[in-house]
Amino acid sequence: SSKTPELTRNSVQKSVVILSRAALFGLISSHLEGLTDAFITAPSTEEGHAILREGLDPIQRAIDGSVRSAAFGNDLLQSLSVTSFVRAYQRDALILLKLLLLERKILFACDTSVNCLSTWLLTLVSLIPGMLNGGLASC
């Protein structure tokens, strides 16, 4: 990108982060795909912020609707795949589950994407019944 008066660097790195009390990773990421692309390709900072302001309201409504819905448990598991988790970690999947149950510290590293890593972490936590509903603080 070219340098403009509003920028102090030759390039700008942009990202969108959503903090949610509910572990609705699949629901939130499906809503964020288009919004993030529009934000990143916005020609100016002001236009990018306007895109975010307009796009966050539907995400908030979707989260609120999901939390109040009878299908909340299904929404928590959206986009989580135990099969892909076990394929990636193989025998270590059981070890990771045991470490989580024993409340050991676990360091995850991922050569692919943060999206993949986030999905695997939530998948691991979802193997413990009720954990995604109550969160790790309920232990």
Disulfide bonds with the S-S distance in Angstrom:
none
